[in-house]
Amino acid sequence: MENGVVQTRNGALPVTDTVADRNVLVVYFSHTNTTEGAANLIHQQMGGTLFEIYPAEDYPSSYSATTQRAQREISAGTLPAMTGDVENFENYNVVFIGYPIWWDTTPPVVNTFLSAHDFAGKTVIPFCTSGGSGIRGSMTNINRYCAGASILSGRDLTGAGADTVRSWLNSIGLLP
Ligand SMILES: Cc1cc2nc3c(=O)[nH]c(=O)nc-3n(C[C@H](O)[C@H](O)[C@H](O)COP(=O)(O)O)c2cc1C
């Protein structure tokens, strides 16, 4: 793959080489660092830019206080402020979005990030970690906020190691 990229940049391969056309962003939110581990594994294998979404006001360290705040925000449809943002978002065409499942859906601050960006024309790959709910319940928000994107099959990566991540990326056509 590296050879292909280098040669294409040197003009030795036709520009139809889609690997060379890729500009990958791995963006994630992680409250207790589980999803961060999965994001790191994806980034290690895909390259590109890794970006962590931070809420401007951190969620509490206590589990029950966090679940209460999350529940309040989810039922009110709150989009809590985030700190910082991805530069030149428009330049990325492959965007991984990672998050813990909260109340069977995306955490509100992830909705903040998604609603702040235009995903039309991009390839979006959601991934999550969870206590067992899996990714399905979060797909309503992914579909809603990533209008116009080509959304690949998402995956719950709870407990996944490098080999599992690699074969998943391979199965969705992103790695040789
Ligand atoms: C506010 C909150 C709500 C949660 N809701 C769910 C849920 O609905 N289903 C589930 O399987 N796990 C749920 N969990 C567990 C997390 O999804 C799981 O622990 C995840 O791996 C944490 O990822 P993180 O370490 O990246 O924050 C919830 C955790 C929190 C803090």
The ligand as an ORCA input file, in Angstrom:
! r2SCAN-3c Opt
* xyz 0 1
  C     -24.058      7.472     30.534
  C     -23.800      6.036     30.164
  C     -24.788      5.312     29.518
  C     -24.538      4.010     29.083
  N     -25.522      3.352     28.394
  C     -25.253      2.117     27.879
  C     -26.241      1.416     27.111
  O     -27.356      1.891     26.869
  N     -25.914      0.189     26.632
  C     -24.686     -0.397     26.855
  O     -24.451     -1.495     26.390
  N     -23.732      0.258     27.588
  C     -23.984      1.485     28.100
  N     -23.015      2.133     28.821
  C     -21.684      1.508     28.960
  C     -20.674      2.063     27.945
  O     -21.180      2.071     26.632
  C     -19.403      1.212     27.934
  O     -18.894      1.064     29.216
  C     -18.348      1.824     26.996
  O     -17.400      0.832     26.618
  C     -17.594      2.990     27.646
  O     -16.711      3.547     26.690
  P     -15.640      4.660     27.057
  O     -14.690      4.045     28.044
  O     -14.959      4.956     25.750
  O     -16.344      5.837     27.622
  C     -23.261      3.411     29.306
  C     -22.285      4.132     30.005
  C     -22.545      5.424     30.438
  C     -21.481      6.195     31.184
*
